[in-house]
Amino acid sequence: QAHIDSAYHYSFSSPAGLKKSSFPAPDGSGDVVLVSDSATGIGMQVYITPFDKGADSLTVARIQSAIPDLAMNDAHLLQVSGGAGKGIEFRTGSGADEKAQEWFVAAGHLYQVTASASFADTLKAIMATWKFQ
């Protein structure tokens, strides 16, 4: 099913049964988008915040400089929407706490996409459909 965000001008498709909701971040720093199965709660979170004007990509070095305690495993470059968003795909945590992370910059915003490791394949499929208008 298609999900369209008119505020940030992006869209993506997800498997049937996943619902999208969005709301301002509690601290007012940006917006949160949740896409999850209403019965199980399994899904992904997208945290969107303003990012440096003129910055068109995100690097491991930049993330580690801003968040030195973040342990990033298996980090590699990520391109979203044919290169409109550029960033890093990585894993955090281990075992039951392992998370798939896809962080990228596009149109003056940082998108931090997080999902449990068990949702990683679905996350990849969703991200393959992500487009900026």
Disulfide bonds with the S-S distance in Angstrom:
none
